[in-house]
Amino acid sequence: MQPLHSMASAGFRRELHHEWVLFLAGTASVVAGALLWARPDVGAITIAQVMGIYALISGALVLAAAWRLHHTTTAAHSAHHARH
């Protein structure tokens, strides 16, 4: 018997067709972390700006992925009910 999280991740992988959006969100995290690590001397305002820009980009990308997944599952759910 597969663990629940394994089954959920397999279902998520089948439903998500634009995984590049999640890749971009991960890339934004790495870039923001690298900027903050490379220049710890830049000051609080710059750090707040980097974190704010990161939050906007990452949030928008994750919302885009969630929106695409929602439309995919809604269409699949509708198709399933149309057959039965």
N, C-alpha and C positions, 0 to 999 in steps of 0.2 A: 504494500500500500504506500502510495506517495504521500509525502508530507503536504499539508495544505498550501504552504507558501510555494512549493514546487509546482503544484497544479495551477495556482493563481498566476505564477510567472509564465508558465507555458501558455495559458490562455491570453495573457497580456501580449505575449510575443506574437501570437496568431492574429490578434485584433489590431495591433499597431503597425501601420504600413509606412509611417514616416518617422522611423526611429532616429533619423538625422537630427530632428529637433531636440531630442534628449541628449544626443552627442554634443550639440552646440551649447546646451545648458551646462553640461559637464565641462566643456572647454572654457566657458565663461568663468566657472568656479576656479579652474586651474589658473587662468590668467590673472584673476583678481588676487588669488592667494600668492602667486609669484610676484606680482607688483608690490603687495604689502610686505612680503618677505625680503625682497631685494632692496627696498628703500624704507626701512623703519624710521629714518630720520626726517621724513618729509613733513611731519606735523599732523595734528589732529584733523584739521579741515580737509587736507588732501586725503587722509585715510577715510574720513566720512564720505567724501565725494566718490572715491573708488568703491566703497561698500554700497553707496546708494545707486551708482550706475550698475554695479553687479546685480543688485537686487532687482532693478528694473528689467535688465536683460534676461536674467535667469527666470524671473517670474513670468515674463511674457512668453518665453520659450516653453516653460512647463505648462502654462495655460493653453498655448497652441497645441501641445501634445495631448492634453486632456480633452480639448475641444474636438480634435480629430478622433480620439478614441471614443468619445461620447457619440459622435455621428456614426462611427463604424458599428458600435454595439447597438445603437438605435435602429439602424438599417437592418442589421442581422436579426434583431428581435422582431421587427415588423415582418421580415421575410419568413421567419419561423411561424408566426401566427397566421400568415396568409396561407401557408401550406396545410395548417391543421384546422 
